[in-house]
Amino acid sequence: MAYTRIIPVALIAVSILIQPSCKKAGEAESGIVTFKVGSVTAARDGAQPVELKLADRVATGTVIETGEKSACAVQFGESCVVRIDEGSRFLIVQAGAKELALSLRSGSVMSKLVRSGNRTLAISTPTALAAVRGTRFSVSYREGRSVVAVNEGTVQVAAERHDESGKAVSAAAQEAPVKEGSTAVVAEAPKKAGEERPALELTQRPISDTENKSLKKIEVLPIVPDAASKKAEDLEKNQPSIIEKEQEIDKTINKGVDEDEVRKMMARKDLTLAEIRRTFNRIDEITLYSGKVIKGAILSRGASYSVLTPEGTISIPERNVQNVKVIR
């Protein structure tokens, strides 16, 4: 897929919240906060973080952080919305009419780019760059490992390092298109003697059931028409519907699972895979980079995977996971 590589520009010293103004074509834009739950803060140039509110504008150079059980959506123009998940740190590198460059330092985000025209979106992490002209996808970064899951369109993913400002500091070691229904993983290879830092390796696998279902959260976020003119009370009207839809999506990830039954199972050491399958309606097969395969049910994901296995509940660092597939 042809795409324009975005080169992050130096951060401009402007306030986090900017007032509406007339803007010439090609000038920098600001993002509009169109959805928010929990604690979400923004800061620029080392200033003290301030709590974000609906309808706030966030400009180039703004760092957004989300707390536990918190999230927000930032809309750019009428073509792009980005959902920043809980426990994330996120930088707006460049917000322009033609080029939108964002940097995820930790956590995860989802993005939807529609009616893009000539606009290009790129989301970098410390180890990867995902560039696109129109699609739905998610990007996560934890402990040196970047994951890009695509459920619509194609995303060009490069294994390359970026600094705190989102600027590339190494050439792309590998680069490949990631098509709909696939997930790219960029991880550090085992460090070799004489290497200053480990090389980056890019691999692909089928998108997981959880990734696919989670991405429905970006589907239910609307592109708000003329968002720059909306007041907080206008956007507040959409919040209950979005929250309700997200809660329904969360339920489908572990549909029909009895929480009390799971707690009882977690206390046992003599489970069978048949019992786990009966409770969760699936078996997750987790392949590690070491070649080891673990079967059970994934209870949670993040910096580590919590997995219920016949021998008990175990924790697996995310960086050790090469692939996950679901066996029905």
C-alpha positions in Angstrom: 0.0 0.0 0.0 1.4 3.4 -1.0 1.6 5.8 2.0 3.3 8.9 3.0 5.8 8.5 5.9 5.2 11.2 8.4 8.2 12.9 9.9 7.3 14.4 13.3 8.0 18.1 13.6 9.4 20.0 16.6 6.8 20.6 19.2 5.2 24.1 19.1 4.9 26.0 22.4 1.1 26.7 22.5 -1.4 26.3 25.3 -3.2 23.0 25.7 -6.6 24.6 25.1 -6.9 27.0 22.2 -9.8 29.2 21.2 -11.7 28.7 18.0 -10.2 30.7 15.1 -10.2 31.0 11.3 -7.6 28.6 9.8 -6.0 28.5 6.4 -5.7 25.3 4.5 -2.8 23.2 5.7 -2.3 24.9 9.0 -2.1 23.0 12.2 -5.4 21.8 13.7 -6.4 20.8 17.2 -8.1 17.7 18.4 -11.5 17.9 20.2 -12.3 15.7 23.2 -15.6 14.1 22.3 -15.8 11.3 24.8 -14.4 10.8 28.3 -14.8 8.5 31.3 -12.7 8.5 34.5 -9.5 10.5 35.0 -7.8 11.9 31.9 -5.2 14.6 32.1 -3.2 16.7 29.6 0.1 18.6 29.9 2.5 20.5 27.7 6.2 21.5 28.0 6.6 20.1 31.5 3.6 22.0 32.9 1.4 20.5 35.6 -1.2 18.2 34.1 -4.8 19.5 34.0 -8.0 17.4 33.9 -9.5 17.2 30.4 -13.1 17.9 29.9 -15.5 17.3 27.0 -15.1 19.8 24.2 -11.6 20.8 25.3 -9.1 21.3 22.4 -5.7 19.6 22.5 -3.0 20.8 20.2 0.4 19.7 18.9 2.7 18.8 21.8 0.0 17.8 24.2 0.6 14.7 26.3 -2.6 12.9 27.4 -2.6 10.3 30.2 -5.5 8.1 31.2 -5.9 6.5 34.7 -7.3 3.2 35.7 -10.8 2.4 34.3 -10.5 5.6 32.3 -10.6 6.5 28.6 -11.2 9.3 26.2 -11.7 10.0 22.5 -10.1 12.8 20.5 -11.5 13.8 17.1 -9.4 15.4 14.4 -11.4 17.3 11.8 -14.3 15.1 10.5 -12.2 12.2 9.3 -10.4 10.7 12.3 -11.2 9.7 15.9 -8.7 8.1 18.3 -9.8 6.3 21.5 -7.1 6.3 24.2 -7.6 3.3 26.5 -7.0 3.1 30.3 -3.4 3.3 31.6 -2.0 5.0 28.5 0.4 7.8 27.8 -0.1 9.5 24.4 1.5 12.4 22.6 0.1 14.5 19.8 3.2 15.0 17.6 1.6 16.9 14.7 -2.0 17.7 14.1 -2.3 19.0 10.5 -4.9 19.0 7.8 -2.7 16.7 5.6 -0.6 14.8 8.2 -1.6 13.6 11.6 1.3 12.1 13.7 0.7 10.6 17.1 3.0 8.8 19.5 1.9 6.1 22.0 4.5 5.8 24.8 2.6 3.1 26.8 -0.8 1.5 26.9 -3.1 1.2 23.9 -5.2 3.2 21.5 -7.7 2.5 18.7 -8.2 4.6 15.6 -10.8 5.1 12.9 -9.9 7.1 9.8 -12.7 7.7 7.3 -13.2 10.0 4.4 -9.5 10.7 4.7 -8.9 12.3 1.3 -5.2 13.2 1.3 -4.8 13.0 5.1 -2.3 10.4 6.4 -2.4 9.1 10.0 0.7 7.6 11.6 1.0 6.3 15.2 4.4 5.6 16.5 5.6 3.7 19.6 9.1 3.3 20.9 9.6 0.3 18.5 7.2 0.7 15.6 5.4 3.0 13.2 1.9 2.3 11.9 0.8 4.5 8.9 -2.5 4.5 7.1 -4.9 6.5 4.9 -8.2 5.0 6.0 -9.0 2.0 8.2 -9.8 0.8 11.7 -7.0 -0.6 13.9 -5.5 -0.6 17.4 -1.9 -0.1 18.6 -0.5 -1.1 22.0 2.9 -0.8 23.5 4.1 -2.5 26.7 7.6 -3.5 27.9 9.3 -3.1 24.5 6.6 -4.9 22.5 4.3 -3.2 19.9 1.1 -4.8 18.7 -0.9 -3.5 15.7 -4.3 -5.2 15.1 -6.3 -4.4 12.0 -10.0 -5.2 11.5 -10.6 -3.0 8.4 -8.3 -1.9 5.6 -4.5 -2.2 5.5 -1.9 -0.6 7.8 1.8 -0.2 6.8 3.9 -1.2 9.9 7.6 -0.6 10.3 9.9 -2.0 13.0 11.9 1.2 13.9 12.8 3.0 17.1 11.4 6.4 18.2 12.3 8.8 20.9 10.1 10.5 23.5 9.1 13.2 20.9 8.0 10.5 18.4 10.9 11.1 16.1 12.4 8.1 14.4 16.0 7.4 15.7 16.7 4.3 13.6 16.0 3.1 10.1 13.2 0.6 9.6 14.6 -2.9 10.2 11.5 -4.5 8.6 8.4 -3.1 7.0 5.2 -4.8 5.8 1.5 -4.2 5.0 -0.8 -5.6 7.6 -4.1 -6.5 6.1 -7.6 -6.7 7.6 -7.9 -9.7 9.9 -4.2 -9.7 10.8 -2.0 -8.5 13.7 1.6 -7.3 13.6 3.9 -7.8 16.5 7.2 -5.9 16.8 9.5 -7.2 19.5 13.1 -7.2 20.4 15.1 -10.2 19.3 17.6 -11.8 21.7 20.6 -9.5 22.1 23.7 -10.6 20.3 27.3 -10.0 21.5 28.5 -6.6 20.5 25.1 -5.1 19.8 24.3 -1.8 21.5 20.6 -2.7 21.6 18.7 -5.8 20.4 17.4 -5.8 16.8 13.7 -5.5 16.2 11.7 -8.3 14.6 8.3 -7.9 12.9 6.0 -10.9 12.7 2.3 -11.3 11.8 -0.5 -13.6 13.0 -4.3 -13.7 12.7 -6.1 -11.1 14.7 -7.3 -12.6 18.0 -10.9 -12.9 19.0 -10.4 -10.4 21.9 -8.6 -7.9 19.7 -11.4 -8.1 17.1 -14.1 -7.7 19.7 -12.3 -4.8 21.5 -12.0 -2.9 18.2 -15.8 -2.6 18.1 -15.3 0.2 20.7 -13.9 2.4 17.9 -16.9 1.5 15.7 -19.4 2.8 18.3 -17.6 6.1 18.6 -19.3 8.6 16.2 -17.5 11.1 14.1 -19.2 14.2 15.5 -20.2 16.7 12.7 -18.7 20.2 13.2 -17.2 19.1 16.5 -15.3 22.4 17.0 -18.6 24.2 17.4 -20.0 21.8 20.0 -20.3 22.7 23.7 -19.6 20.2 26.5 -23.4 19.8 27.1 -23.9 18.9 23.4 -21.3 16.1 23.6 -22.6 14.9 27.0 -25.8 13.7 25.4 -23.8 11.0 23.5 -22.0 9.7 26.6 -24.6 7.3 28.1 -25.2 5.6 24.7 -21.5 5.1 24.0 -20.8 3.8 27.6 -23.7 1.4 27.3 -22.5 0.0 24.0 -18.9 -0.3 25.3 -20.2 -2.3 28.3 -22.1 -4.6 26.0 -18.8 -5.2 24.0 -17.0 -6.0 27.2 -19.6 -8.6 28.0 -19.1 -10.4 24.7 -15.4 -10.9 25.3 -16.2 -13.4 28.1 -19.8 -14.0 27.1 -21.8 -16.2 29.5 -18.9 -16.7 32.0 -20.1 -17.1 35.6 -17.7 -15.0 37.7 -18.3 -17.1 40.9 -17.6 -20.2 38.9 -14.3 -18.7 37.6 -13.2 -17.8 41.2 -13.8 -21.4 42.3 -11.9 -22.7 39.3 -8.9 -20.4 40.0 -8.6 -22.0 43.5 -8.3 -25.5 42.0 -5.2 -27.3 40.8 -6.9 -30.3 39.2 -8.9 -28.7 36.3 -9.3 -30.3 32.9 -9.3 -28.5 29.6 -12.8 -29.8 29.1 -14.0 -28.0 32.2 -12.3 -24.8 31.1 -13.9 -25.0 27.6 -17.3 -25.7 29.1 -17.1 -22.5 31.3 -15.5 -20.1 28.8 -16.8 -21.7 25.5 -13.3 -21.7 24.2 -9.7 -22.7 24.8 -6.9 -20.1 24.3 -3.7 -21.5 22.8 -0.7 -19.3 23.7 2.6 -19.8 21.9 5.7 -18.3 23.5 8.8 -17.2 21.7 10.6 -20.1 23.5 8.3 -22.5 21.5 6.3 -23.6 24.5 2.5 -23.8 24.0 0.1 -23.1 26.9 -3.6 -24.0 26.8 -6.3 -22.5 29.0 -8.4 -19.4 29.2 -7.0 -15.9 29.2 -8.5 -14.0 32.1 -6.9 -10.6 31.5 -4.3 -8.9 29.3 -1.9 -6.1 29.8 1.8 -6.0 30.7 1.2 -9.7 31.5 -1.4 -12.3 30.6 -3.3 -14.0 33.4 -4.2 -17.5 32.2 -6.4 -20.2 33.8 -4.8 -23.6 33.1 -5.5 -27.1 34.3 -2.6 -26.6 36.8 -3.8 -23.3 38.1 -3.7 -19.6 37.2 -0.4 -18.4 35.8 1.0 -15.0 34.7 2.9 -14.7 31.4 4.8 -11.5 30.5 3.3 -10.0 27.3 6.8 -9.7 25.8 7.1 -13.5 25.9 3.9 -14.1 23.9 4.4 -14.8 20.2 0.9 -15.8 19.2 -2.6 -16.5 20.6 -5.3 -18.5 18.8 -8.8 -19.5 20.0 -9.9 -23.1 19.8 -13.7 -23.5 19.9 
